């Protein structure tokens, strides 16, 4: 009886850890999705596609560099929120669900 109770307790603890997924760092998840999907989903735009004053372009470049983007301009930054078994990374156009084992899927 004690063994069964201990086994149930361990299983519940393991389930709780998988739901919480504390090893997923929000900044790391943000940076990885930005690196992998930013150019694909329009979050990062190449400089050639933008028309604005030189001052506005320079301000956008500085903001983008502060977020780690060097190959374009960050149009809309991602926001990371907790969801069970992973993280939800939302942009202006849609979002990505990053599972507790690190893969992401597009949910537009």
The first five atom37 places (N, CA, C, CB, O) and aatype in JSON, in Angstrom:
{
  "aatype": [20, 20, 20, 20, 20, 20, 20, 20, 20, 20, 20, 20, 20, 20, 20, 20, 20, 20, 20, 20, 20, 20, 20, 20, 20, 20, 20, 20, 20, 20, 20, 20, 20, 20, 20, 20, 20, 20, 20, 20, 20, 20, 20, 20, 20, 20, 20, 20, 20, 20, 20, 20, 20, 20, 20, 20, 20, 20, 20, 20, 20, 20, 20, 20, 20, 20, 20, 20, 20, 20, 20, 20, 20, 20, 20, 20, 20, 20, 20, 20, 20, 20, 20, 20, 20, 20, 20, 20, 20, 20, 20, 20, 20, 20, 20, 20, 20, 20, 20, 20, 20, 20, 20, 20, 20, 20, 20, 20],
  "atom_mask": [
    [1, 1, 1, 1, 1],
    [1, 1, 1, 1, 1],
    [1, 1, 1, 1, 1],
    [1, 1, 1, 1, 1],
    [1, 1, 1, 1, 1],
    [1, 1, 1, 1, 1],
    [1, 1, 1, 1, 1],
    [1, 1, 1, 1, 1],
    [1, 1, 1, 1, 1],
    [1, 1, 1, 1, 1],
    [1, 1, 1, 1, 1],
    [1, 1, 1, 1, 1],
    [1, 1, 1, 1, 1],
    [1, 1, 1, 1, 1],
    [1, 1, 1, 1, 1],
    [1, 1, 1, 1, 1],
    [1, 1, 1, 1, 1],
    [1, 1, 1, 1, 1],
    [1, 1, 1, 1, 1],
    [1, 1, 1, 1, 1],
    [1, 1, 1, 1, 1],
    [1, 1, 1, 1, 1],
    [1, 1, 1, 1, 1],
    [1, 1, 1, 1, 1],
    [1, 1, 1, 1, 1],
    [1, 1, 1, 1, 1],
    [1, 1, 1, 1, 1],
    [1, 1, 1, 1, 1],
    [1, 1, 1, 1, 1],
    [1, 1, 1, 1, 1],
    [1, 1, 1, 1, 1],
    [1, 1, 1, 1, 1],
    [1, 1, 1, 1, 1],
    [1, 1, 1, 1, 1],
    [1, 1, 1, 1, 1],
    [1, 1, 1, 1, 1],
    [1, 1, 1, 1, 1],
    [1, 1, 1, 1, 1],
    [1, 1, 1, 1, 1],
    [1, 1, 1, 1, 1],
    [1, 1, 1, 1, 1],
    [1, 1, 1, 1, 1],
    [1, 1, 1, 1, 1],
    [1, 1, 1, 1, 1],
    [1, 1, 1, 1, 1],
    [1, 1, 1, 1, 1],
    [1, 1, 1, 1, 1],
    [1, 1, 1, 1, 1],
    [1, 1, 1, 1, 1],
    [1, 1, 1, 1, 1],
    [1, 1, 1, 1, 1],
    [1, 1, 1, 1, 1],
    [1, 1, 1, 1, 1],
    [1, 1, 1, 1, 1],
    [1, 1, 1, 1, 1],
    [1, 1, 1, 1, 1],
    [1, 1, 1, 1, 1],
    [1, 1, 1, 1, 1],
    [1, 1, 1, 1, 1],
    [1, 1, 1, 1, 1],
    [1, 1, 1, 1, 1],
    [1, 1, 1, 1, 1],
    [1, 1, 1, 1, 1],
    [1, 1, 1, 1, 1],
    [1, 1, 1, 1, 1],
    [1, 1, 1, 1, 1],
    [1, 1, 1, 1, 1],
    [1, 1, 1, 1, 1],
    [1, 1, 1, 1, 1],
    [1, 1, 1, 1, 1],
    [1, 1, 1, 1, 1],
    [1, 1, 1, 1, 1],
    [1, 1, 1, 1, 1],
    [1, 1, 1, 1, 1],
    [1, 1, 1, 1, 1],
    [1, 1, 1, 1, 1],
    [1, 1, 1, 1, 1],
    [1, 1, 1, 1, 1],
    [1, 1, 1, 1, 1],
    [1, 1, 1, 1, 1],
    [1, 1, 1, 1, 1],
    [1, 1, 1, 1, 1],
    [1, 1, 1, 1, 1],
    [1, 1, 1, 1, 1],
    [1, 1, 1, 1, 1],
    [1, 1, 1, 1, 1],
    [1, 1, 1, 1, 1],
    [1, 1, 1, 1, 1],
    [1, 1, 1, 1, 1],
    [1, 1, 1, 1, 1],
    [1, 1, 1, 1, 1],
    [1, 1, 1, 1, 1],
    [1, 1, 1, 1, 1],
    [1, 1, 1, 1, 1],
    [1, 1, 1, 1, 1],
    [1, 1, 1, 1, 1],
    [1, 1, 1, 1, 1],
    [1, 1, 1, 1, 1],
    [1, 1, 1, 1, 1],
    [1, 1, 1, 1, 1],
    [1, 1, 1, 1, 1],
    [1, 1, 1, 1, 1],
    [1, 1, 1, 1, 1],
    [1, 1, 1, 1, 1],
    [1, 1, 1, 1, 1],
    [1, 1, 1, 1, 1],
    [1, 1, 1, 1, 1],
    [1, 1, 1, 1, 1]
  ],
  "atom_positions": [
    [[0.82, -1.19, 0.0], [0.0, 0.0, 0.0], [0.87, 1.26, 0.0], [-0.93, 0.0, 1.2], [0.58, 2.21, -0.73]],
    [[1.92, 1.27, 0.81], [2.8, 2.44, 0.85], [3.53, 2.63, -0.47], [3.81, 2.31, 2.0], [3.75, 3.76, -0.91]],
    [[3.9, 1.52, -1.09], [4.59, 1.6, -2.37], [3.68, 2.22, -3.43], [5.07, 0.22, -2.82], [4.12, 3.05, -4.22]],
    [[2.43, 1.81, -3.45], [1.47, 2.35, -4.43], [1.25, 3.84, -4.2], [0.12, 1.6, -4.34], [1.18, 4.61, -5.16]],
    [[1.15, 4.24, -2.95], [0.96, 5.67, -2.64], [2.19, 6.47, -3.05], [0.68, 5.86, -1.13], [2.06, 7.58, -3.58]],
    [[3.37, 5.93, -2.8], [4.6, 6.62, -3.2], [4.7, 6.71, -4.72], [5.84, 5.9, -2.64], [5.13, 7.73, -5.26]],
    [[4.31, 5.65, -5.4], [4.33, 5.65, -6.86], [3.36, 6.69, -7.43], [3.99, 4.26, -7.4], [3.69, 7.39, -8.39]],
    [[2.18, 6.78, -6.85], [1.2, 7.79, -7.29], [1.73, 9.19, -7.03], [-0.16, 7.58, -6.57], [1.58, 10.07, -7.87]],
    [[2.35, 9.39, -5.89], [2.92, 10.7, -5.56], [4.02, 11.09, -6.54], [3.47, 10.7, -4.13], [4.08, 12.23, -6.99]],
    [[4.89, 10.16, -6.88], [5.96, 10.43, -7.85], [5.37, 10.73, -9.22], [6.94, 9.23, -7.93], [5.83, 11.63, -9.92]],
    [[4.35, 9.97, -9.61], [3.71, 10.21, -10.91], [3.05, 11.58, -10.96], [2.66, 9.11, -11.21], [3.14, 12.28, -11.97]],
    [[2.39, 11.98, -9.88], [1.77, 13.3, -9.83], [2.81, 14.41, -9.85], [0.9, 13.43, -8.58], [2.61, 15.44, -10.5]],
    [[3.92, 14.2, -9.16], [5.0, 15.19, -9.17], [5.59, 15.32, -10.57], [6.09, 14.8, -8.17], [5.86, 16.44, -11.03]],
    [[5.79, 14.21, -11.24], [6.31, 14.24, -12.61], [5.33, 14.95, -13.55], [6.58, 12.81, -13.11], [5.75, 15.75, -14.39]],
    [[4.05, 14.67, -13.41], [3.04, 15.34, -14.23], [3.03, 16.84, -13.96], [1.64, 14.74, -13.95], [2.95, 17.63, -14.9]],
    [[3.12, 17.23, -12.7], [3.17, 18.65, -12.35], [4.38, 19.33, -12.99], [3.22, 18.82, -10.83], [4.26, 20.43, -13.52]],
    [[5.54, 18.68, -12.94], [6.74, 19.26, -13.55], [6.6, 19.4, -15.06], [7.96, 18.4, -13.22], [7.04, 20.4, -15.63]],
    [[5.99, 18.43, -15.71], [5.79, 18.53, -17.16], [4.8, 19.64, -17.51], [5.28, 17.19, -17.72], [4.99, 20.35, -18.5]],
    [[3.77, 19.8, -16.7], [2.81, 20.88, -16.95], [3.47, 22.24, -16.75], [1.58, 20.75, -16.02], [3.26, 23.15, -17.54]],
    [[4.27, 22.38, -15.72], [4.92, 23.65, -15.39], [6.07, 23.94, -16.35], [5.43, 23.64, -13.95], [6.22, 25.09, -16.79]],
    [[6.88, 22.96, -16.68], [8.05, 23.07, -17.57], [8.97, 24.22, -17.16], [7.59, 23.27, -19.01], [9.19, 25.14, -17.95]],
    [[9.53, 24.18, -15.95], [10.35, 25.3, -15.48], [11.68, 25.45, -16.21], [10.61, 25.15, -14.02], [12.32, 26.49, -16.09]],
    [[12.1, 24.45, -16.95], [13.37, 24.53, -17.67], [13.26, 25.37, -18.94], [13.87, 23.14, -18.02], [14.28, 25.68, -19.55]],
    [[12.05, 25.74, -19.34], [11.88, 26.61, -20.5], [12.01, 28.06, -20.05], [10.49, 26.36, -21.19], [11.1, 28.61, -19.42]],
    [[13.12, 28.67, -20.38], [13.36, 30.07, -20.04], [12.67, 30.95, -21.08], [14.9, 30.38, -19.98], [12.85, 30.76, -22.28]],
    [[11.87, 31.92, -20.63], [11.1, 32.75, -21.56], [11.99, 33.49, -22.55], [10.27, 33.75, -20.78], [11.66, 33.57, -23.73]],
    [[13.1, 34.04, -22.09], [13.99, 34.78, -22.99], [14.61, 33.84, -24.02], [15.1, 35.5, -22.19], [14.71, 34.18, -25.2]],
    [[15.03, 32.67, -23.58], [15.62, 31.7, -24.51], [14.6, 31.23, -25.55], [16.18, 30.49, -23.73], [14.93, 31.1, -26.73]],
    [[13.37, 30.99, -25.11], [12.31, 30.58, -26.04], [12.04, 31.71, -27.02], [11.01, 30.21, -25.27], [11.91, 31.47, -28.22]],
    [[11.95, 32.95, -26.53], [11.73, 34.12, -27.39], [12.83, 34.23, -28.44], [11.68, 35.41, -26.55], [12.54, 34.38, -29.63]],
    [[14.07, 34.15, -28.01], [15.2, 34.31, -28.93], [15.24, 33.19, -29.97], [16.51, 34.36, -28.16], [15.55, 33.43, -31.14]],
    [[14.94, 31.98, -29.55], [14.96, 30.86, -30.49], [13.87, 30.98, -31.55], [14.81, 29.54, -29.75], [14.12, 30.75, -32.74]],
    [[12.66, 31.34, -31.13], [11.57, 31.5, -32.1], [11.86, 32.69, -33.01], [10.21, 31.7, -31.37], [11.58, 32.62, -34.21]],
    [[12.41, 33.77, -32.47], [12.77, 34.92, -33.3], [13.8, 34.53, -34.34], [13.3, 36.07, -32.42], [13.71, 34.94, -35.5]],
    [[14.78, 33.76, -33.94], [15.83, 33.32, -34.86], [15.28, 32.39, -35.94], [16.95, 32.61, -34.08], [15.62, 32.53, -37.12]],
    [[14.43, 31.45, -35.54], [13.93, 30.44, -36.48], [12.78, 30.94, -37.35], [13.49, 29.23, -35.73], [12.69, 30.57, -38.52]],
    [[11.89, 31.75, -36.8], [10.66, 32.11, -37.5], [10.54, 33.58, -37.86], [9.49, 31.72, -36.67], [9.65, 33.94, -38.64]],
    [[11.39, 34.45, -37.32], [11.25, 35.89, -37.51], [11.26, 36.34, -38.95], [12.32, 36.59, -36.79], [10.46, 37.2, -39.33]],
    [[12.13, 35.79, -39.76], [12.19, 36.17, -41.17], [11.09, 35.54, -42.0], [13.51, 35.79, -41.74], [10.74, 36.05, -43.06]],
    [[10.54, 34.44, -41.52], [9.51, 33.71, -42.27], [8.13, 34.34, -42.08], [9.47, 32.24, -41.83], [7.38, 34.51, -43.05]],
    [[7.8, 34.7, -40.84], [6.43, 35.18, -40.57], [6.27, 36.69, -40.64], [6.01, 34.71, -39.21], [5.21, 37.21, -40.32]],
    [[7.31, 37.4, -41.06], [7.2, 38.85, -41.23], [7.52, 39.66, -40.0], [5.84, 39.19, -41.67], [7.37, 40.88, -40.01]],
    [[7.95, 39.01, -38.93], [8.33, 39.74, -37.72], [9.58, 40.57, -37.97], [8.55, 38.77, -36.55], [9.72, 41.67, -37.43]],
    [[10.49, 40.04, -38.77], [11.69, 40.77, -39.18], [11.56, 41.09, -40.67], [13.01, 39.95, -38.88], [11.34, 40.19, -41.48]],
    [[11.7, 42.35, -41.01], [11.63, 42.78, -42.41], [13.01, 43.23, -42.88], [10.59, 43.92, -42.59], [13.72, 43.9, -42.13]],
    [[13.4, 42.87, -44.09], [14.66, 43.37, -44.64], [14.58, 44.89, -44.83], [14.99, 42.68, -45.99], [13.51, 45.44, -45.08]],
    [[15.72, 45.55, -44.71], [15.77, 47.01, -44.84], [15.28, 47.48, -46.2], [17.19, 47.51, -44.59], [14.72, 48.56, -46.32]],
    [[15.5, 46.67, -47.24], [15.11, 47.08, -48.6], [13.6, 47.22, -48.75], [15.63, 46.06, -49.62], [13.14, 47.96, -49.61]],
    [[12.84, 46.53, -47.92], [11.37, 46.56, -48.03], [10.73, 47.73, -47.31], [10.8, 45.27, -47.5], [9.51, 47.89, -47.38]],
    [[11.51, 48.55, -46.62], [10.94, 49.61, -45.8], [11.13, 50.97, -46.46], [11.58, 49.61, -44.42], [12.18, 51.27, -47.04]],
    [[10.11, 51.79, -46.36], [10.21, 53.17, -46.83], [9.83, 54.07, -45.66], [9.29, 53.44, -48.08], [8.69, 54.06, -45.2]],
    [[10.78, 54.84, -45.21], [10.58, 55.78, -44.11], [11.71, 56.8, -44.15], [10.52, 55.05, -42.71], [12.66, 56.66, -44.92]],
    [[11.59, 57.81, -43.32], [12.67, 58.8, -43.27], [13.92, 58.15, -42.69], [12.25, 60.04, -42.42], [13.85, 57.13, -42.01]],
    [[15.05, 58.76, -42.96], [16.32, 58.2, -42.48], [16.36, 58.14, -40.96], [17.5, 59.05, -43.0], [16.88, 57.18, -40.39]],
    [[15.81, 59.16, -40.3], [15.79, 59.18, -38.83], [14.93, 58.03, -38.29], [15.25, 60.54, -38.32], [15.3, 57.38, -37.32]],
    [[13.78, 57.8, -38.92], [12.9, 56.71, -38.47], [13.56, 55.35, -38.7], [11.55, 56.77, -39.2], [13.47, 54.47, -37.85]],
    [[14.22, 55.2, -39.84], [14.91, 53.94, -40.12], [16.03, 53.68, -39.11], [15.49, 53.95, -41.54], [16.21, 52.55, -38.66]],
    [[16.76, 54.73, -38.77], [17.85, 54.57, -37.8], [17.29, 54.19, -36.42], [18.68, 55.88, -37.69], [17.88, 53.36, -35.72]],
    [[16.18, 54.79, -36.04], [15.55, 54.45, -34.76], [15.09, 53.0, -34.76], [14.36, 55.4, -34.48], [15.24, 52.29, -33.76]],
    [[14.51, 52.54, -35.88], [14.09, 51.14, -35.98], [15.28, 50.2, -35.94], [13.29, 50.92, -37.28], [15.21, 49.13, -35.33]],
    [[16.39, 50.59, -36.59], [17.6, 49.76, -36.55], [18.13, 49.62, -35.13], [18.7, 50.36, -37.45], [18.48, 48.52, -34.7]],
    [[18.17, 50.74, -34.39], [18.67, 50.7, -33.01], [17.79, 49.82, -32.13], [18.74, 52.13, -32.42], [18.3, 49.02, -31.34]],
    [[16.48, 49.96, -32.27], [15.56, 49.13, -31.5], [15.76, 47.65, -31.84], [14.09, 49.55, -31.77], [15.79, 46.8, -30.95]],
    [[15.9, 47.36, -33.12], [16.08, 45.98, -33.56], [17.39, 45.4, -33.02], [16.07, 45.89, -35.09], [17.42, 44.25, -32.58]],
    [[18.45, 46.18, -33.06], [19.74, 45.71, -32.52], [19.65, 45.44, -31.03], [20.85, 46.74, -32.8], [20.26, 44.49, -30.53]],
    [[18.88, 46.26, -30.3], [18.74, 46.04, -28.86], [18.03, 44.73, -28.56], [17.98, 47.21, -28.22], [18.18, 44.17, -27.47]],
    [[17.24, 44.24, -29.51], [16.54, 42.96, -29.36], [17.31, 41.8, -29.98], [15.16, 43.05, -29.98], [16.83, 40.67, -29.96]],
    [[18.49, 42.07, -30.54], [19.32, 41.01, -31.1], [19.14, 40.76, -32.58], [19.06, 39.77, -30.38], [19.65, 39.76, -33.09]],
    [[18.44, 41.63, -33.27], [18.21, 41.46, -34.71], [19.23, 42.29, -35.46], [16.75, 41.88, -35.11], [19.31, 43.5, -35.27]],
    [[20.03, 41.63, -36.31], [21.07, 42.35, -37.05], [20.85, 42.34, -38.55], [22.42, 41.74, -36.75], [21.48, 43.1, -39.27]],
    [[19.95, 41.49, -39.03], [19.78, 41.35, -40.47], [18.48, 41.95, -41.0], [19.84, 39.9, -40.84], [17.99, 41.53, -42.05]],
    [[17.92, 42.91, -40.31], [16.69, 43.56, -40.74], [16.13, 44.43, -39.63], [15.66, 42.52, -41.17], [16.85, 44.84, -38.72]],
    [[14.84, 44.7, -39.72], [14.16, 45.53, -38.73], [13.05, 44.72, -38.08], [13.59, 46.83, -39.38], [12.27, 44.06, -38.75]],
    [[13.01, 44.78, -36.76], [11.99, 44.08, -35.99], [10.69, 44.88, -36.07], [12.43, 43.88, -34.51], [10.61, 46.0, -35.55]],
    [[9.68, 44.33, -36.72], [8.42, 45.02, -36.91], [7.51, 44.84, -35.69], [7.72, 44.52, -38.17], [6.93, 45.81, -35.2]],
    [[7.37, 43.63, -35.23], [6.48, 43.33, -34.11], [7.15, 42.24, -33.27], [5.06, 42.87, -34.62], [7.35, 41.13, -33.75]],
    [[7.49, 42.56, -32.04], [8.22, 41.61, -31.2], [7.29, 40.52, -30.67], [8.89, 42.34, -30.04], [6.08, 40.71, -30.58]],
    [[7.88, 39.39, -30.34], [7.14, 38.27, -29.77], [6.89, 38.5, -28.28], [7.9, 36.95, -30.0], [7.66, 39.18, -27.61]],
    [[5.81, 37.91, -27.79], [5.51, 37.93, -26.36], [5.33, 36.48, -25.91], [4.23, 38.79, -26.05], [4.56, 35.73, -26.51]],
    [[6.03, 36.1, -24.85], [6.01, 34.71, -24.37], [5.12, 34.62, -23.13], [7.45, 34.21, -24.05], [5.28, 35.4, -22.19]],
    [[4.2, 33.67, -23.13], [3.36, 33.42, -21.97], [3.34, 31.92, -21.66], [1.92, 33.94, -22.2], [3.57, 31.09, -22.54]],
    [[3.08, 31.61, -20.42], [3.04, 30.23, -19.98], [1.74, 29.57, -20.41], [3.2, 30.14, -18.46], [0.67, 30.18, -20.32]],
    [[1.84, 28.35, -20.88], [0.69, 27.47, -21.1], [1.07, 26.09, -20.57], [0.29, 27.42, -22.63], [2.25, 25.77, -20.5]],
    [[0.1, 25.28, -20.19], [0.44, 23.94, -19.71], [1.27, 23.17, -20.74], [-0.82, 23.16, -19.37], [0.96, 23.17, -21.93]],
    [[2.29, 22.52, -20.26], [3.19, 21.7, -21.06], [4.04, 22.5, -22.03], [2.4, 20.68, -21.83], [4.59, 21.92, -22.97]],
    [[4.19, 23.81, -21.85], [5.04, 24.6, -22.75], [4.85, 26.08, -22.62], [4.78, 24.2, -24.16], [4.44, 26.58, -21.57]],
    [[5.15, 26.8, -23.7], [5.02, 28.26, -23.75], [4.33, 28.66, -25.05], [6.41, 28.95, -23.62], [4.51, 28.02, -26.08]],
    [[3.55, 29.73, -24.99], [2.91, 30.31, -26.15], [3.69, 31.56, -26.53], [1.4, 30.65, -25.88], [3.85, 32.46, -25.71]],
    [[4.18, 31.61, -27.76], [4.95, 32.75, -28.26], [4.09, 33.42, -29.32], [6.36, 32.31, -28.85], [3.89, 32.88, -30.41]],
    [[3.57, 34.62, -29.0], [2.64, 35.32, -29.9], [3.32, 36.49, -30.56], [1.41, 35.79, -29.13], [4.11, 37.21, -29.95]],
    [[2.99, 36.68, -31.84], [3.42, 37.87, -32.57], [2.16, 38.57, -33.06], [4.38, 37.52, -33.77], [1.05, 38.17, -32.7]],
    [[2.31, 39.59, -33.86], [1.15, 40.31, -34.39], [0.33, 39.45, -35.35], [1.6, 41.58, -35.11], [-0.88, 39.62, -35.45]],
    [[0.97, 38.53, -36.03], [0.32, 37.75, -37.08], [-0.2, 36.4, -36.62], [1.26, 37.55, -38.2], [-1.04, 35.81, -37.3]],
    [[0.26, 35.9, -35.52], [-0.14, 34.56, -35.08], [0.68, 34.16, -33.88], [0.02, 33.53, -36.21], [1.09, 35.01, -33.09]],
    [[0.92, 32.87, -33.74], [1.69, 32.43, -32.61], [2.25, 31.04, -32.79], [0.87, 32.48, -31.38], [1.93, 30.33, -33.74]],
    [[3.11, 30.67, -31.85], [3.77, 29.38, -31.86], [3.67, 28.78, -30.47], [5.26, 29.5, -32.31], [3.84, 29.48, -29.47]],
    [[3.4, 27.49, -30.42], [3.38, 26.77, -29.15], [4.67, 25.99, -29.05], [2.13, 25.83, -29.04], [4.95, 25.13, -29.89]],
    [[5.47, 26.27, -28.03], [6.73, 25.57, -27.79], [6.46, 24.55, -26.69], [7.89, 26.56, -27.39], [6.1, 24.92, -25.57]],
    [[6.63, 23.28, -27.01], [6.34, 22.21, -26.06], [7.46, 22.09, -25.02], [6.15, 20.88, -26.78], [8.53, 22.68, -25.17]],
    [[7.2, 21.32, -23.97], [8.17, 21.17, -22.89], [9.44, 20.49, -23.34], [7.57, 20.4, -21.75], [10.46, 20.6, -22.66]],
    [[9.43, 19.79, -24.47], [10.66, 19.18, -24.96], [11.31, 20.02, -26.05], [10.38, 17.79, -25.49], [12.27, 19.57, -26.67]],
    [[10.81, 21.23, -26.29], [11.54, 22.21, -27.1], [11.12, 22.4, -28.53], [12.9, 21.85, -27.09], [11.66, 23.28, -29.19]],
    [[10.19, 21.61, -29.05], [9.79, 21.82, -30.45], [8.67, 22.86, -30.49], [9.34, 20.49, -31.11], [7.93, 23.03, -29.53]],
    [[8.57, 23.54, -31.64], [7.5, 24.52, -31.76], [6.65, 24.22, -32.97], [8.07, 25.94, -31.85], [7.11, 23.64, -33.96]],
    [[5.4, 24.62, -32.88], [4.48, 24.43, -33.99], [3.72, 25.72, -34.22], [3.49, 23.26, -33.71], [3.41, 26.46, -33.28]],
    [[3.43, 25.99, -35.47], [2.74, 27.21, -35.84], [1.24, 27.03, -35.68], [3.08, 27.61, -37.29], [0.67, 26.04, -36.14]],
    [[0.62, 27.99, -35.03], [-0.83, 27.99, -34.88], [-1.34, 29.36, -35.28], [-1.26, 27.63, -33.4], [-1.56, 30.22, -34.43]],
    [[-1.51, 29.57, -36.55], [-1.96, 30.88, -37.04], [-3.45, 30.92, -37.16], [-1.33, 31.2, -38.39], [-4.01, 31.94, -37.55]]
  ]
}
